[in-house]
Amino acid sequence: MWSNWSQPGPSIATTAIATAVSFAVGYVVTAVFLRMISVMSFAPFVIYRVVLGLLLLVLLQAGWMPATS
């Protein structure tokens, strides 16, 4: 957030474009994952989540990523 509310923020157009892109990417990813698990098992998704979780733990433990903002 802004430290001073009088400073200008992103325009409505920028916010609308970001929202539309976020929706489109989320929709495509959800469709791909649903199609993937209907054909295969949950194993690829589980492996992806475990690897991502382990990476997060390594980054936190090494101090490359702060635990708080």
C-alpha positions as CSV (number, residue, x, y, z in Angstrom):
1,M,0.0,0.0,0.0
2,W,1.0,3.6,-0.3
3,S,2.4,5.4,2.7
4,N,0.6,8.5,1.7
5,W,-3.0,8.3,0.4
6,S,-2.6,11.5,-1.6
7,Q,-0.1,9.8,-4.0
8,P,-1.6,8.5,-7.2
9,G,-2.1,4.8,-7.5
10,P,-2.6,2.5,-10.5
11,S,-5.2,3.7,-13.0
12,I,-8.5,1.9,-13.4
13,A,-7.4,0.7,-16.8
14,T,-4.2,-0.9,-15.4
15,T,-6.2,-2.5,-12.6
16,A,-8.8,-3.8,-15.1
17,I,-6.1,-5.3,-17.4
18,A,-4.3,-6.9,-14.5
19,T,-7.6,-8.4,-13.3
20,A,-8.5,-9.7,-16.8
21,V,-5.0,-11.3,-17.2
22,S,-5.1,-12.8,-13.8
23,F,-8.6,-14.3,-14.5
24,A,-7.5,-15.7,-17.9
25,V,-4.3,-17.3,-16.5
26,G,-6.2,-18.8,-13.5
27,Y,-8.9,-20.2,-15.8
28,V,-6.4,-21.8,-18.2
29,V,-4.3,-23.3,-15.4
30,T,-7.4,-24.7,-13.7
31,A,-8.7,-26.2,-17.0
32,V,-5.3,-27.8,-17.7
33,F,-5.0,-29.2,-14.2
34,L,-8.6,-30.6,-14.3
35,R,-7.9,-32.2,-17.7
36,M,-4.6,-33.6,-16.4
37,I,-6.1,-35.2,-13.3
38,S,-9.0,-36.6,-15.3
39,V,-6.6,-38.4,-17.6
40,M,-3.8,-39.2,-15.1
41,S,-3.6,-39.4,-11.4
42,F,-2.9,-36.8,-8.8
43,A,0.7,-37.8,-8.7
44,P,2.1,-35.0,-10.9
45,F,0.2,-32.4,-8.8
46,V,1.4,-33.9,-5.6
47,I,5.0,-34.0,-6.8
48,Y,4.7,-30.4,-8.0
49,R,3.4,-29.2,-4.6
50,V,6.0,-31.2,-2.6
51,V,8.9,-29.9,-4.7
52,L,7.5,-26.3,-4.3
53,G,7.1,-26.8,-0.5
54,L,10.6,-28.1,-0.2
55,L,12.0,-25.2,-2.2
56,L,10.2,-22.8,0.0
57,L,11.6,-24.5,3.1
58,V,15.1,-24.4,1.7
59,L,14.8,-20.7,0.8
60,L,13.5,-19.9,4.3
61,Q,16.2,-21.9,6.0
62,A,19.0,-20.4,4.0
63,G,17.8,-16.9,4.7
64,W,17.3,-16.1,1.0
65,M,13.7,-15.3,1.7
66,P,12.4,-13.6,4.9
67,A,9.7,-15.4,6.9
68,T,7.9,-12.1,7.5
69,S,7.5,-9.0,5.4
